Amino acid sequence: MTKTLVGWHIELEFSEEGPHTAAAALVRLPDGRELRARGDTSRHPADPEQLRVGEEVAAARALQGLARQLLEKAHDEIDDLGAVRSHPL
């Protein structure tokens, strides 16, 4: 049996301005399509500055956006090919 490995690379970029952190996520799929999503967070003024925490929260939110788009794409493809409608997760 032959195993085929496919790799997807996700790019994350961050911008920070004061207490606000934004993340932009990009994934290029094997079919040539690119999916993009953003995630944002803001630090409470009373909290100490920890850039890494803001990046983690913003990145997680951006990745959630990519996950939603991937699920929608997969469901659309299943529905286009199948006799039975797919059920979103």
Rosetta blueprint (number, residue, H / E / L):
1 M L
2 T L
3 K L
4 T L
5 L L
6 V L
7 G L
8 W L
9 H L
10 I E
11 E E
12 L E
13 E E
14 F E
15 S E
16 E E
17 E E
18 G L
19 P L
20 H E
21 T E
22 A E
23 A E
24 A E
25 A E
26 L E
27 V E
28 R E
29 L L
30 P L
31 D L
32 G L
33 R L
34 E E
35 L E
36 R E
37 A E
38 R E
39 G E
40 D E
41 T E
42 S E
43 R L
44 H L
45 P L
46 A L
47 D L
48 P L
49 E L
50 Q L
51 L H
52 R H
53 V H
54 G H
55 E H
56 E H
57 V H
58 A H
59 A H
60 A H
61 R H
62 A H
63 L H
64 Q H
65 G H
66 L H
67 A H
68 R H
69 Q H
70 L H
71 L H
72 E H
73 K H
74 A H
75 H H
76 D H
77 E H
78 I H
79 D H
80 D H
81 L H
82 G L
83 A L
84 V L
85 R L
86 S L
87 H L
88 P L
89 L L
